[in-house]
Amino acid sequence: MGVITYDHEVITSIPPAKLFKTFIVDFDNLIPNILPQAFKSVEILQGDGGAGTIKLTHFGEGSQYKSMKTHVDELDEENFVVKFTIIEGDVLEDVIEKITFVIKILPSADGGSITITSSTYYTKGDAKINEEDIMSRKDKAAGVFKALEAYFDDNPDDY
C-alpha cells in the first residue's frame, strides 16, 4: 500500500463558525441545494452526524462519479475541525483503498476563514495516483467554497 498526502488551503470571506456550520455540519442539507449538478443528495446511513456517522453521497448529473460512502472519524465543533474517511464508492477508482481528510477552519485577519485540508490517499498495492486527478479534486473543492460565498452574498442572514 502506498500513502500520499496532499495539503490544500482555501481563503474565504465567510467567518469560521458560519463556514463550519454550513460546510461541515449542515453540508448534507445545504450543498445539494446550492450545487445540485455536483451533489444530488447526502443521506445518513448510521449515526447522528457526529463521530461514527456513515453517510452516502449521491453525486449530481454534472459529476463523473455516482456515489461515495464516508465515515466521520471526528467532529470538533468547538475548534472547527472534522476528520472523515471515504470508505467506498467509485471516487476510489479501483486504485485507492481509502482517502482520509482533516479539515481545519481558522480565522483570517479580515474576519473570514482559512480552511486547511490535509488529504491522505491510501493506494491498493503499488498503484499510482494521477496527479492531475488530485489537482482536479482540489479545484472542485475550491468551487464549493465559491458557491458558498455566492450563496451568502445572496442570503446574508442565513445561518
Buried (B, 14 or more C-beta within 10 A) or exposed (E): EBEBEBEBEBEBBBBBBBBBBBBBBEBBEBBBEBBEEBBBBBEEEEEEBEBEBBBBBBBBEEBEBEBBBBBBBEBBEEEBBBBBBBBBBEBBBEBBBBBBBBBBBBBBEEEBBBBBBBBBBBBBEEBEBEEEBBEEBBEEBBEBBEBBBEBBEEEEEEB
